[in-house]
């Protein structure tokens, strides 16, 4: 399919940080997101925005911002956010790439904190932060773990990070040929994190709420068709993660037992059975700390996450 991208503003600096955002039909709220990025205390960045052929006034709203850090592109057909993330990754010139969704709000000091964290922890190749949820619906945050050891294990169960908070080391990605997988139209972030882990990188979360995550029915992950694709893709990712530890038969057993997320009181017996299988094999292969597995199971019993 023919693809055209229109570049409106070009700046010549080589920034330390590239901010990436894909947007579609967000005319009423995208300004709030953009303002939260432009008002960061850390100011040396380029802001790559790809409008995915919006049918409302989103593109015009963004064009009204005159900040030279903004690099605005527009698709002539709707290609989906995975394609846009993939393209933006290639366009980005910063040492680090940081992501924002087009409906979320970043705290003013978010970039300073995340950049300092990545500099102080060079072994961490991709990290996120805790979030504060707000908006039309009420939901607790699923982001509750910080350390690489815990996140590495939880990746077997569900995606423990929020994509709208993520920052990553671009050099590591390029050295290992990592980018958003174009075959994943949903759960593309979860799949990206597995690529980092399988190439020896570490994941982490900063335990501060640096992003306000907007809950509303028009969020991409809230659309019914997308939810089904996301569920199927997440299922494939979990199987890939579990295959490091379990046989194919055991992977089938565990994924059948962990079909629901978040888990509720009716799922706990199935969760415990799945953890028994995981712990038996982990006692042999010693991939994860037994204390980590026990801690996560206890948390699921209490909160479902």
TASULLIN-V269573 format. One record per residue. N is the residue number from 0. RES is the residue in one letter. OMEGA is omega in whole degrees, -180 to 180 (999 if undefined). Layout:
BEGIN
n/res/omega
N/RES/OMEGA
N/RES/OMEGA
END
This chain:
BEGIN
n/res/omega
0/X/-179
1/X/-180
2/X/178
3/X/179
4/X/-175
5/X/-179
6/X/-176
7/X/-174
8/X/-179
9/X/173
10/X/-169
11/X/-178
12/X/172
13/X/-172
14/X/173
15/X/-171
16/X/172
17/X/177
18/X/-175
19/X/176
20/X/170
21/X/-178
22/X/178
23/X/175
24/X/-180
25/X/-173
26/X/-174
27/X/-175
28/X/-173
29/X/-180
30/X/-180
31/X/177
32/X/-178
33/X/180
34/X/180
35/X/177
36/X/-177
37/X/-178
38/X/178
39/X/175
40/X/172
41/X/-168
42/X/-176
43/X/179
44/X/167
45/X/-176
46/X/-178
47/X/179
48/X/176
49/X/174
50/X/-172
51/X/178
52/X/179
53/X/178
54/X/175
55/X/-175
56/X/-178
57/X/-177
58/X/180
59/X/178
60/X/-179
61/X/-179
62/X/-180
63/X/175
64/X/-175
65/X/-178
66/X/-177
67/X/178
68/X/-179
69/X/173
70/X/-172
71/X/178
72/X/179
73/X/174
74/X/176
75/X/171
76/X/178
77/X/-176
78/X/-179
79/X/-172
80/X/179
81/X/178
82/X/-178
83/X/177
84/X/-180
85/X/180
86/X/-179
87/X/176
88/X/-180
89/X/-180
90/X/-172
91/X/-180
92/X/-177
93/X/174
94/X/177
95/X/175
96/X/-179
97/X/-174
98/X/166
99/X/170
100/X/-174
101/X/180
102/X/-178
103/X/-176
104/X/179
105/X/174
106/X/-174
107/X/-176
108/X/-177
109/X/-174
110/X/178
111/X/-177
112/X/-177
113/X/177
114/X/179
115/X/180
116/X/-179
117/X/178
118/X/-177
119/X/-178
120/X/-176
121/X/177
122/X/177
123/X/-177
124/X/177
125/X/-180
126/X/177
127/X/179
128/X/170
129/X/-178
130/X/170
131/X/-180
132/X/177
133/X/175
134/X/-171
135/X/-179
136/X/-179
137/X/179
138/X/176
139/X/178
140/X/175
141/X/-178
142/X/-173
143/X/-180
144/X/-173
145/X/-168
146/X/178
147/X/-177
148/X/-179
149/X/-179
150/X/179
151/X/179
152/X/-176
153/X/177
154/X/175
155/X/-171
156/X/-179
157/X/179
158/X/-174
159/X/-177
160/X/176
161/X/-174
162/X/-178
163/X/180
164/X/-165
165/X/169
166/X/178
167/X/-179
168/X/-174
169/X/-179
170/X/178
171/X/180
172/X/-178
173/X/179
174/X/-177
175/X/176
176/X/-179
177/X/173
178/X/178
179/X/-177
180/X/-174
181/X/178
182/X/179
183/X/179
184/X/173
185/X/-175
186/X/180
187/X/177
188/X/177
189/X/180
190/X/177
191/X/-179
192/X/178
193/X/177
194/X/179
195/X/-179
196/X/-177
197/X/176
198/X/174
199/X/177
200/X/179
201/X/178
202/X/178
203/X/171
204/X/171
205/X/-175
206/X/174
207/X/179
208/X/-175
209/X/179
210/X/171
211/X/-173
212/X/-174
213/X/178
214/X/177
215/X/-173
216/X/-179
217/X/174
218/X/-175
219/X/-178
220/X/178
221/X/-180
222/X/-170
223/X/-179
224/X/179
225/X/180
226/X/-179
227/X/177
228/X/180
229/X/180
230/X/-179
231/X/180
232/X/178
233/X/177
234/X/179
235/X/-178
236/X/178
237/X/178
238/X/179
239/X/179
240/X/-177
241/X/-178
242/X/175
243/X/-173
244/X/-169
245/X/171
246/X/180
247/X/179
248/X/180
249/X/176
250/X/178
251/X/180
252/X/-175
253/X/-179
254/X/176
255/X/-179
256/X/-176
257/X/-174
258/X/-176
259/X/172
260/X/-5
261/X/-179
262/X/177
263/X/-174
264/X/180
265/X/-178
266/X/-168
267/X/180
268/X/178
269/X/178
270/X/180
271/X/177
272/X/179
273/X/180
274/X/176
275/X/179
276/X/-179
277/X/-177
278/X/179
279/X/-180
280/X/179
281/X/175
282/X/-180
283/X/-172
284/X/174
285/X/178
286/X/-177
287/X/176
288/X/-180
289/X/178
290/X/177
291/X/-179
292/X/-180
293/X/-179
294/X/-180
295/X/178
296/X/178
297/X/178
298/X/178
299/X/178
300/X/-176
301/X/-170
302/X/-176
303/X/-178
304/X/999
END
